[in-house]
Amino acid sequence: MADFDGSASSPFVNQILHDRYQIQALLGRKPGRQTFLALDLQNQLPVVVKLLLFSPDFTWEDLKLFEREAETLKALDHPAIPQYLASFEVEIEFGKGFALVQSYIEARSLQQLTEDGCRFSEAELMTISKALLDILEYLYRLQPPVIHRDIKPSNVLLKNRSGNSPGEVYLIDFGSVQTAAHGGTVTVVGTYGYMPPEQFGGRSLPASDLYGVGMVLIYVATGQHPADLPQNNLRVEFKHLTSLSESFTSWIEWLTDPSLTKRPATAQDARVHFLKPRQEPEAALTREKTKLKTAARPSSSSISVKATQTTLELNIPSKQIQYNLPLVTAGGIPMDDETAPWIYVVLAVLLLLAYLALVSMPFFSIAFNKFWVTLLFLVLGLLVGSRITFFTLKPRLLIPGQSEALDQHFAGAKSLPYNSTSANVTFRKRGNQEREIIVTLTLLKGMGSKAIFAGKLVGISAGAHTLARYRLSLKFRSNNQMIVVDGDGQEIEWLYNGLSKWAGIQVKPWT
């Protein structure tokens, strides 16, 4: 097993636990517990025994993690993970406690191999990476998903290494494991240098394990502990110490990004991009598009992006979009609340001139005609006046967020085949120096579309509006004009990073 230190002189050696397991040697120790190589006297096979004894350094948190490890291992069935064999209470001359028995893997850890001077080629590191992702993908598919929380070189074993093959890869030591059922814990576990920033706050996600995988690769590639390497804004600098390819280096940097939302969310995400590298941009596209294309789009996102040098188009499900926009149009062109009142003022003046012209005509002297003509113009005047007051005191805004509200714009399109209503938000650079960006909002349903707004973009902001949901806001000239996109943190961060780079507009900080 990992980290065998040859401590055959341990006072526990030759102790027989549960009338079956005879301790042979100490493999490793942590505060509150020790790990031993033992012999199963019933079948004469080697096993691993983890022992937790009530001692001065014992804590109830140790017991909780110990029980969680046993509970988790019982549910696991993977050839690259030690098999659960037994767990029981123990009472020996050194004290009382608990024991956990696992299958023994006769292999050496990445830490031992690296310390002994072994060096791995890029092809070998890629093979190790794929194997670890396969194991993690298995863990994350479980219900509830299992998060290891302590991926480091001493917990990754290689067996039957030969030639250019690293051999079989194993992941051990589930003593820090966490599942979704235990997500409320704020216990800080893990190993310094291999723990991502969020884990120091007691928060762990699948992306946290992927950070550990990246740091393991950095350790093996450089031969140095990640904590001993220089850092820039919490990002470990390692490229200058390796001869790895640019694409593989970039992938490791993605795994080890200090920002949780900038890492792949799952092992599957990391594996897909690893096996199918993100494509280089076409020559006709700008550097801004390159940045957008290389951003980590969440696999769960339903938002699609198309970008060229002068145009960027987002297709967004209706349930994720809200908008505050003027609905009044003049000749089919949307107007804001500053323009609309003047249109009605002009109409009021025209009505007054028409009325004065009719007053000068002979037929207006007849009482019957005078009454009805005056009444008609009075009603028209009241209608126009009400519109002026309405826009002056209370601008007309539409704020839907669901398909039902969007369907109101397709009242005349009932013959179209039903499809999920969505919207296209199109950005176009305008001007000799691309100083202006015009945003068009188009509603889509089936084969139909309806453009409802076009305006000059003046700002982008993003922030959280609940603990789990975030919003990206596109702002326009008038305070009451805004398009809002709703999503989780990773999706919104992906959007605002891409938009700010493409548009050249600084996104306001998260609130």
Beta strands, then each sheet from edge to edge (+ up, - down):
strand 1: 16-17
strand 2: 21-30
strand 3: 33-40
strand 4: 45-53
strand 5: 84-92
strand 6: 95-103
strand 7: 108-109
strand 8: 146-147
strand 9: 156-159
strand 10: 168-171
strand 11: 178-179
strand 12: 231-232
strand 13: 235-236
strand 14: 304-307
strand 15: 311-317
strand 16: 321-324
strand 17: 329-330
strand 18: 333-334
strand 19: 422-430
strand 20: 436-445
strand 21: 448-456
strand 22: 459-464
strand 23: 470-475
strand 24: 482-487
strand 25: 507-508
sheet 1: 1+ 2- 3+ 4- 6+ 5-
sheet 2: 7+ 9- 10+
sheet 3: 8+ 11-
sheet 4: 12+ 13-
sheet 5: 14+ 15- 19+ 20- 21+
sheet 6: 16+ 24- 23+ 22- 25-
sheet 7: 17+ 18-
end
